[in-house]
Amino acid sequence: MDKLGVKDYNDIISIISEGKAKNVLEEEDRDFPSKFIFKLIKSEPRLWKYGLKVIW
């Protein structure tokens, strides 16, 4: 996560607080991270950009 800057974190918070992703965070079970992350990214495709930054 060191690959993300302050602007990236602010953008992520803005995206999540806008709607669908927020619902996923509030309602979905986080005991199974792979399923949870898939649902989160599916609900808000703009999050892919940040996931790829962390991986690369």
C-alpha positions as CSV (number, residue, x, y, z in Angstrom):
1,M,0.0,0.0,0.0
2,D,3.1,2.3,0.1
3,K,2.6,2.8,-3.7
4,L,-0.5,4.9,-3.1
5,G,-0.2,8.6,-2.3
6,V,-2.4,10.9,-0.3
7,K,-4.3,11.9,-3.5
8,D,-5.0,8.3,-4.2
9,Y,-6.4,7.6,-0.7
10,N,-8.5,10.8,-1.0
11,D,-9.8,9.6,-4.4
12,I,-10.6,6.1,-3.0
13,I,-12.5,7.7,-0.1
14,S,-14.5,9.9,-2.5
15,I,-15.4,7.0,-4.7
16,I,-16.5,4.8,-1.8
17,S,-18.6,7.4,-0.2
18,E,-20.5,8.2,-3.4
19,G,-22.8,5.2,-3.3
20,K,-22.7,1.6,-4.5
21,A,-19.3,0.8,-3.0
22,K,-20.4,2.2,0.3
23,N,-23.4,-0.2,0.3
24,V,-21.1,-3.1,-0.3
25,L,-18.9,-2.1,2.6
26,E,-21.9,-1.7,4.9
27,E,-23.8,-4.9,3.9
28,E,-21.4,-7.6,2.7
29,D,-19.5,-10.2,4.7
30,R,-15.8,-9.4,4.9
31,D,-14.8,-12.9,6.2
32,F,-14.1,-14.0,2.7
33,P,-11.8,-11.2,1.2
34,S,-11.7,-12.5,-2.3
35,K,-15.5,-12.5,-2.7
36,F,-15.7,-9.2,-0.8
37,I,-13.1,-7.5,-3.0
38,F,-14.7,-8.8,-6.2
39,K,-18.1,-7.4,-5.1
40,L,-16.5,-4.1,-4.2
41,I,-14.7,-3.7,-7.5
42,K,-17.8,-4.9,-9.4
43,S,-19.9,-2.2,-7.7
44,E,-17.4,0.5,-8.5
45,P,-15.0,-0.3,-11.4
46,R,-13.0,2.9,-10.9
47,L,-11.3,1.1,-7.9
48,W,-9.5,-1.2,-10.4
49,K,-7.0,1.6,-11.1
50,Y,-5.9,1.7,-7.4
51,G,-5.7,-2.1,-7.1
52,L,-3.5,-2.3,-10.1
53,K,-1.2,0.4,-8.6
54,V,-0.8,-1.7,-5.5
55,I,0.1,-4.8,-7.5
56,W,2.5,-3.2,-9.9
